Amino acid sequence: MNQTILLLGPSGIGKTTVVKALTQRTPSVASVTLDNITHRYARAQGLIGPKEDLNALIAALEHDRERFLSFGQEALAIHTESLVDKSVIVDVGTGFLDAPSSKTWIRGYCSICLSADSAAAFDRFRKARQLDITYEQYMTTQFSKCRSSTYQLADTVIKTDALSPDETAHRFACTVFGMLPKEQARIALAEWLRD
C-alpha cells in the first residue's frame, strides 16, 4: 500500500507549485487536488451543473461542511483506486477544513502544511489569483481560528516566508521523501536526483 500525504495551507501559499515541482521529477508520486476531484464527482453525480463551482455543491449539501468533507473523502477514495501503484499527495482545499471532523481526518494521515506570515500569504494569494479581495476578507477565511488550528496539526509545518519557490519545493520534496515507506522513498529520491 502506497503512502497518502495530505498537503495543507492557506490559498495562494504555493501548494500547487511545490506539488508540480515534485511530481514532474518523480513519476512514482501522483498528486490530487481535492477541490478538483470533488467538483468533477459532484457534476458526475448530478448535484451541480457543468458551469457551477464548489460553492454550488456546498449549497446543494445545505451548507453542511461535514457532508462536504464526507463527499470529498468519497471522491478521493474513488479517484485513488486507480493510483494504487503510486504515493499520492492530496492538496486539501481550505473549504474542507471547516468540518469539525477534518482534524480527526488529518490526524489519520501523514500531513504537511505550507505556512507563511499572513501578510506574505495574502501578497502571494493576490499575485496568484488576481482577485479583488481585501486583507481582512482573506484573513477571515484563510486564517480563521478553525483553519489556523487545523494547519498546526500537520506533522510538518514548512515556513516559507524566507524561502524562494525553489527552496520551498526542495524542502517540500525532502519532507515527502522522509514520510514515504523506505522502498518508496528510495525510488522517489532516485527519480528526483536523476538529471
DRENDO-1510 file (C-alpha; in Angstrom, 1 decimal, always signed):
<recs>
REC; n; res; u; v; w
REC; 1; MET; +0.0; +0.0; +0.0 .
REC; 2; ASN; +1.5; +3.3; -1.0 .
REC; 3; GLN; +1.5; +6.4; +1.1 .
REC; 4; THR; -1.1; +9.2; +1.0 .
REC; 5; ILE; +0.1; +12.5; +2.3 .
REC; 6; LEU; -2.2; +15.5; +2.9 .
REC; 7; LEU; -0.9; +18.9; +2.0 .
REC; 8; LEU; -2.5; +21.8; +3.9 .
REC; 9; GLY; -2.1; +25.6; +3.9 .
REC; 10; PRO; -4.0; +28.8; +3.0 .
REC; 11; SER; -5.0; +29.6; -0.5 .
REC; 12; GLY; -2.2; +31.1; -2.6 .
REC; 13; ILE; +0.6; +29.8; -0.4 .
REC; 14; GLY; +2.2; +27.7; -3.1 .
REC; 15; LYS; +0.8; +24.2; -2.7 .
REC; 16; THR; +0.2; +23.7; -6.4 .
REC; 17; THR; +3.7; +25.0; -7.2 .
REC; 18; VAL; +5.5; +22.6; -4.9 .
REC; 19; VAL; +3.4; +19.6; -5.9 .
REC; 20; LYS; +4.0; +20.3; -9.6 .
REC; 21; ALA; +7.8; +20.6; -9.0 .
REC; 22; LEU; +7.8; +17.3; -7.1 .
REC; 23; THR; +5.6; +15.2; -9.5 .
REC; 24; GLN; +7.3; +16.5; -12.6 .
REC; 25; ARG; +10.5; +14.9; -11.4 .
REC; 26; THR; +9.1; +11.9; -9.5 .
REC; 27; PRO; +6.8; +9.7; -11.6 .
REC; 28; SER; +6.2; +7.4; -8.7 .
REC; 29; VAL; +4.4; +10.2; -6.8 .
REC; 30; ALA; +1.0; +11.4; -8.0 .
REC; 31; SER; -0.9; +14.5; -7.0 .
REC; 32; VAL; -4.6; +15.1; -6.5 .
REC; 33; THR; -6.3; +18.4; -5.9 .
REC; 34; LEU; -9.3; +17.6; -3.6 .
REC; 35; ASP; -11.3; +20.6; -4.9 .
REC; 36; ASN; -11.0; +19.4; -8.5 .
REC; 37; ILE; -11.9; +15.8; -8.0 .
REC; 38; THR; -14.8; +16.7; -5.7 .
REC; 39; HIS; -16.0; +19.2; -8.3 .
REC; 40; ARG; -15.9; +16.5; -11.1 .
REC; 41; TYR; -17.5; +13.9; -8.8 .
REC; 42; ALA; -20.3; +16.3; -7.9 .
REC; 43; ARG; -21.0; +17.0; -11.6 .
REC; 44; ALA; -20.9; +13.3; -12.4 .
REC; 45; GLN; -23.4; +12.7; -9.6 .
REC; 46; GLY; -25.7; +15.4; -11.0 .
REC; 47; LEU; -25.5; +17.5; -7.8 .
REC; 48; ILE; -24.3; +20.6; -9.7 .
REC; 49; GLY; -24.3; +21.7; -13.3 .
REC; 50; PRO; -21.3; +21.9; -15.6 .
REC; 51; LYS; -20.8; +25.6; -15.1 .
REC; 52; GLU; -21.3; +25.6; -11.3 .
REC; 53; ASP; -18.5; +25.7; -8.8 .
REC; 54; LEU; -17.9; +24.2; -5.4 .
REC; 55; ASN; -20.0; +26.8; -3.7 .
REC; 56; ALA; -23.0; +25.4; -5.6 .
REC; 57; LEU; -22.1; +21.9; -4.2 .
REC; 58; ILE; -21.9; +23.4; -0.7 .
REC; 59; ALA; -25.3; +24.9; -1.2 .
REC; 60; ALA; -26.7; +21.6; -2.5 .
REC; 61; LEU; -25.4; +20.0; +0.6 .
REC; 62; GLU; -27.3; +22.6; +2.7 .
REC; 63; HIS; -24.1; +24.3; +3.8 .
REC; 64; ASP; -23.2; +21.3; +5.9 .
REC; 65; ARG; -19.4; +21.3; +6.0 .
REC; 66; GLU; -19.4; +17.8; +7.5 .
REC; 67; ARG; -21.3; +16.5; +4.5 .
REC; 68; PHE; -19.0; +18.4; +2.2 .
REC; 69; LEU; -15.9; +16.8; +3.7 .
REC; 70; SER; -17.5; +13.3; +3.5 .
REC; 71; PHE; -18.4; +13.9; -0.1 .
REC; 72; GLY; -14.8; +15.0; -0.8 .
REC; 73; GLN; -13.4; +11.9; +1.0 .
REC; 74; GLU; -15.7; +9.7; -1.1 .
REC; 75; ALA; -14.5; +11.4; -4.3 .
REC; 76; LEU; -10.9; +10.9; -3.1 .
REC; 77; ALA; -11.4; +7.2; -2.3 .
REC; 78; ILE; -12.8; +6.6; -5.8 .
REC; 79; HIS; -10.2; +8.6; -7.5 .
REC; 80; THR; -7.2; +7.0; -5.8 .
REC; 81; GLU; -8.4; +3.4; -6.6 .
REC; 82; SER; -6.5; +3.8; -9.9 .
REC; 83; LEU; -3.3; +5.1; -8.2 .
REC; 84; VAL; -2.5; +2.0; -6.0 .
REC; 85; ASP; +1.0; +1.8; -7.6 .
REC; 86; LYS; +1.9; +5.4; -6.6 .
REC; 87; SER; +2.3; +7.5; -3.5 .
REC; 88; VAL; -0.3; +10.3; -3.5 .
REC; 89; ILE; +0.0; +13.9; -2.4 .
REC; 90; VAL; -3.5; +15.4; -1.7 .
REC; 91; ASP; -3.8; +19.1; -2.0 .
REC; 92; VAL; -6.6; +19.8; +0.5 .
REC; 93; GLY; -8.6; +22.9; -0.3 .
REC; 94; THR; -9.2; +25.0; +2.8 .
REC; 95; GLY; -13.0; +24.7; +2.5 .
REC; 96; PHE; -12.7; +21.1; +3.7 .
REC; 97; LEU; -11.1; +22.2; +6.9 .
REC; 98; ASP; -14.3; +23.8; +8.2 .
REC; 99; ALA; -15.8; +20.5; +9.0 .
REC; 100; PRO; -15.4; +19.6; +12.7 .
REC; 101; SER; -14.1; +16.1; +11.8 .
REC; 102; SER; -11.4; +17.4; +9.5 .
REC; 103; LYS; -9.0; +17.4; +12.4 .
REC; 104; THR; -9.6; +13.7; +13.0 .
REC; 105; TRP; -9.2; +13.0; +9.3 .
REC; 106; ILE; -5.9; +14.9; +9.1 .
REC; 107; ARG; -4.5; +13.0; +12.2 .
REC; 108; GLY; -5.2; +9.7; +10.3 .
REC; 109; TYR; -2.6; +10.6; +7.6 .
REC; 110; CYS; +0.9; +12.0; +7.2 .
REC; 111; SER; +0.5; +15.7; +6.6 .
REC; 112; ILE; +2.5; +18.7; +5.6 .
REC; 113; CYS; +1.4; +22.4; +5.9 .
REC; 114; LEU; +2.9; +25.2; +3.9 .
REC; 115; SER; +2.7; +28.4; +6.0 .
REC; 116; ALA; +3.8; +32.0; +6.0 .
REC; 117; ASP; +3.2; +35.2; +7.8 .
REC; 118; SER; -0.4; +36.3; +6.9 .
REC; 119; ALA; +0.7; +39.4; +5.1 .
REC; 120; ALA; +3.1; +37.4; +2.9 .
REC; 121; ALA; +0.5; +34.7; +2.3 .
REC; 122; PHE; -2.0; +37.4; +1.3 .
REC; 123; ASP; +0.5; +39.0; -1.1 .
REC; 124; ARG; +1.1; +35.6; -2.8 .
REC; 125; PHE; -2.6; +35.0; -3.0 .
REC; 126; ARG; -3.2; +38.3; -4.7 .
REC; 127; LYS; -0.4; +37.7; -7.2 .
REC; 128; ALA; -1.5; +34.1; -8.0 .
REC; 129; ARG; -5.3; +34.6; -8.1 .
REC; 130; GLN; -5.5; +38.3; -9.2 .
REC; 131; LEU; -8.8; +38.6; -7.3 .
REC; 132; ASP; -10.1; +41.8; -5.8 .
REC; 133; ILE; -10.2; +40.8; -2.1 .
REC; 134; THR; -9.1; +42.7; +0.9 .
REC; 135; TYR; -6.6; +41.6; +3.5 .
REC; 136; GLU; -9.4; +41.4; +6.1 .
REC; 137; GLN; -11.5; +39.1; +3.8 .
REC; 138; TYR; -8.5; +36.9; +3.2 .
REC; 139; MET; -7.8; +36.7; +7.0 .
REC; 140; THR; -11.4; +35.9; +7.8 .
REC; 141; THR; -11.4; +32.9; +5.6 .
REC; 142; GLN; -7.8; +31.6; +5.2 .
REC; 143; PHE; -6.6; +32.3; +8.7 .
REC; 144; SER; -9.8; +31.8; +10.6 .
REC; 145; LYS; -9.4; +30.3; +14.1 .
REC; 146; CYS; -10.6; +26.9; +12.8 .
REC; 147; ARG; -8.4; +26.7; +9.8 .
REC; 148; SER; -5.3; +28.1; +11.6 .
REC; 149; SER; -5.6; +25.5; +14.3 .
REC; 150; THR; -6.0; +22.8; +11.7 .
REC; 151; TYR; -2.9; +23.9; +9.8 .
REC; 152; GLN; -0.9; +23.4; +13.0 .
REC; 153; LEU; -2.0; +19.8; +13.3 .
REC; 154; ALA; +0.2; +18.9; +10.3 .
REC; 155; ASP; +3.1; +16.5; +11.1 .
REC; 156; THR; +5.5; +19.1; +9.5 .
REC; 157; VAL; +4.9; +22.8; +9.0 .
REC; 158; ILE; +7.2; +24.4; +6.4 .
REC; 159; LYS; +7.5; +28.2; +7.0 .
REC; 160; THR; +8.0; +29.7; +3.5 .
REC; 161; ASP; +8.5; +33.4; +4.4 .
REC; 162; ALA; +12.2; +33.4; +3.8 .
REC; 163; LEU; +12.3; +30.7; +1.2 .
REC; 164; SER; +12.4; +31.1; -2.6 .
REC; 165; PRO; +10.0; +29.0; -4.6 .
REC; 166; ASP; +12.8; +26.6; -5.5 .
REC; 167; GLU; +13.9; +26.3; -1.8 .
REC; 168; THR; +10.3; +25.7; -0.8 .
REC; 169; ALA; +9.9; +23.0; -3.5 .
REC; 170; HIS; +13.2; +21.3; -2.3 .
REC; 171; ARG; +12.2; +21.4; +1.3 .
REC; 172; PHE; +8.8; +20.0; +0.5 .
REC; 173; ALA; +10.3; +17.2; -1.6 .
REC; 174; CYS; +12.7; +16.2; +1.2 .
REC; 175; THR; +9.8; +16.2; +3.7 .
REC; 176; VAL; +7.7; +14.0; +1.4 .
REC; 177; PHE; +10.6; +11.5; +0.9 .
REC; 178; GLY; +11.0; +11.3; +4.7 .
REC; 179; MET; +7.3; +10.4; +5.1 .
REC; 180; LEU; +7.4; +7.6; +2.5 .
REC; 181; PRO; +8.0; +4.0; +3.4 .
REC; 182; LYS; +11.7; +3.1; +2.8 .
REC; 183; GLU; +11.4; +1.5; -0.6 .
REC; 184; GLN; +9.0; +4.1; -2.0 .
REC; 185; ALA; +11.4; +6.8; -0.6 .
REC; 186; ARG; +14.3; +5.2; -2.3 .
REC; 187; ILE; +12.5; +5.1; -5.7 .
REC; 188; ALA; +11.2; +8.7; -5.4 .
REC; 189; LEU; +14.6; +10.1; -4.3 .
REC; 190; ALA; +16.4; +8.3; -7.2 .
REC; 191; GLU; +13.8; +9.9; -9.6 .
REC; 192; TRP; +14.3; +13.3; -8.0 .
REC; 193; LEU; +18.1; +13.2; -8.3 .
REC; 194; ARG; +18.1; +12.0; -11.9 .
REC; 195; ASP; +19.2; +14.6; -14.4 .
</recs>
